[in-house]
């Protein structure tokens, strides 16, 4: 914005110094504002309001005519608006107005209306052709007409024609014709009306400028709306409240006053509640209110007196003040002050002003905001209670105002993790200071408090771990049910839940597997291979489903000892009944053990065979549903039934291996019982 102003000021200097022609297209190409197709229409309407005020016409009227392209739509859809005419019964283009229009960067209306002398260039930015027709009174009070066209090359006013008029009163008609390519208005007249009204709303409620009647109509007579009617009886727009606030100018004794007007708008559509900063009675910027108060993100609802129906509305807050008027940029699409950080030239930032306006708006709707805040608080508490109980100790430290209204679970989790991280960092810094000065009064007095904080953090991590165990047990329960097609889940699904297939302990951390389902002692086993080849020998047989070595030194520092215990697991598909003799799981375990003892499995580095002999403690487990065939296999190998009849156990003299058969039911039941006390402590049951 400032850069554009510098360019334009430089252009003015050249014009005054050399009286050179104006490159109109060059000026248009250098407009870098956030304007849109409605901007030139607003400019024309505001000029009409000024003209009516100058005439002191209490019956001021502005007519906006929509001219659509002549295209037949088979589905009766509205044709695109291609031209717009704006007519008013103001003072007209008298000589002063004419000369101002023809003067680049004119200051004619600067003192009274804050005019920039630039807005008319927006006409040519969005429309290919611009025409002006007017009737005014000359110095002798005689009615005179003036017609001209907005030039496209070096002169602003071209094809000018003047003469005596037969009209009965003054008027001005601005024709914005042939909308440029890739520019579009909304199609529906009521949508266009509302878009214009929001930009002009400040005129309707500003006591210093009486707003004339503003009519928008179709050129073919098919529709007409009066913008003023939207405010009659608070049907569409209601002025809900007014207030003001003050901000000091840093480095001075001056205080800037800002006025705030809060509106309810009852046709929100897809819009959000907003804060609009104005300059010289024109909306310049708008920012979503929920940026400052998250509870404003959704629409509000208002019941009628009989409680029979509701209608939704958004809130729009307008801010007015001299600081804004004096700081508005040339194109009226921004301000010269910074958005976030004040500086020596503009010591109040946009964010500071909007924050104050948001606080006033919040107080105006305090009951609604508090209700929404409590709803959000309950939503967060429910998430913690049901999905993240390990965060309970952090709930009171959470700044709920930072979270959006209706936050997603990931938003809540991220903020809670942030609280946890900050608490951990603070505790570390506190401990560091205590240990640095252990004899100081500060250290002795705060050691217990710091240790308590460490304990809370540890409890949170433990709670998270236990909660995840509950989820795993629920997942295992689902896997043991029949699928919709009546079949049981595959063996690999059970396997992956317990330990990722193809993984080993070198790449799978203990938090990423669930060996505790089998036995708590296996959680921190030193080396694990899950259905993964640990042999490079071509004559090695198939791999066990899960093979566990209790001592990591088996594979490190050359300590490959025969005394290191070995555990082998074999999983079968849930609800499987048919097994051939060759599929005897106990024989399979024995076969794996035989190849290992024969030296056909090597250490991962391939330095030497894994050392397992007849004296090495070996444990073999079969996880399968107990069926007639499993019973036969167990009796064949002389295993003993477990007391609950959900498995078998015994020592196999031929394989020199302790063997246990566990049903999936027993696996689930035992794992649940081992963790039940933790679930109760966390109130998960």
C-alpha angles and dihedrals in degrees: 000000000000090000091055091049091053091051093049093046088052090051089053091051090054092047094051093044101044103016086227122166122269119248096221096184090049091055091049092048090053094057104112100171130129090248126141139192091288093058097079091045090052090048091053093047093049090050088052091051090052091048092051090049090051090053090048089226111169090191095055116164134184122192121198113195122197115212114193130200116264099248125136112226114199091208092053090246117160116265120238119273107244103168136026128197121201117196127179137175094228130124095291132220100317120172094276092051092044093052091046091052089051094049117086111229091006119190094199095117097026099104099043102033105012090249118184098196089229109084095092090066086069086067091064094040092065105023128055094212131034124184131181126202121180147163119205140159117259124214089283091053089248117145110247130176126222125188128177145148129240105249123236101203124031107332124066096205116044136162090025118181127182136175146127114312132218092205119121097224144010123275143151128221121193114192114201102188139180105016109227123254119284092019121114140178123211109272103226118077093220091054091050090048093053093046090054093043094056091054091047098037094105090064091057093057102031110108092205095061121045108217115225125220108283118201127186118194145165116255091230092054094247095127144009136182133184112218092206090062091068088071098042111111090352090278097146107000128028129187098227103179148344131211142144140221137194132226126188121235104237113242094019140073091239123117121203118212122210125192121213127205117188120201136189111219114197101197103061099153105171094338127116130221108273148188115227123196113206135203121198091346094309127111108246108169135009130196130184111260092219088069085077102022112028092197089073093066097097130051120268123232130220125195122216120242093269093047088233099122142014133215125195127227142177128219125241121189120197121200120203129183147133091253089060093045092051094046102045114124124243096260093044091234097108146356133260092233120091121266097225112005124047120222138195093272097044107024096180118067129211092245092054091053093045092048091056092046090050091053091053091047091049091053090051090058097031097138093050092045093049091050091052092045091054090048090052090047091053091048091053092046090050090052091051094045096046105028110018112024090157087073095060092103090057098047095091091050093053116108098221092188089071092063122084121247109270091014121201119242090252090054091053093045092050093053092046090050088051091053090049092049093049091048091050091049092047092049092049091051091048093050091047090055092046093051091045091057104023094160096050122107087240092058097047093046097049103036093091091048092050092049089051090055091051089051091052092051091049091050090052093053092046091049090052091052093049092047090054089053089057090052090050091052090050090050091050090051090055092047091055092057124087117264123241089266090058094250127119123249117268124265091242092061091057090043094052092049091055097038130348111259113244092020132117137190092264090068104020118073121212091251089060098057136054105217087141086080087070101034133337090226090066096061094088099031111152102230128018131177118190115199085318128134110247092173131077094191114113093218094056112118127229119309125255117251089242129002121184131190114196096209122058091201086076085082102028139065092008092285099136097154130182090220095066110111119241126206124193127190129196119192126200129195114271115259092012112153108168119079129159121219088255088058094059100140093210090055088048091054089049091050092053090048092048093056091047093050089047089061094246093131117070134202111266092257090051093234095131142339119282108265110236119144136167091282096051111110106247127183123192124193130188116197110198143122110271108250135159092270093049088050089053093050092048093051091045089059093041097243121164121241115243116243092251091050089234096115150348136250140184148118117279107215094193095054094031088226135126107236131196129179115204127188118224087242091057092044091054095041096049094045090050093050092050090055100035095096090055092050090052092049089054091045090241089133 
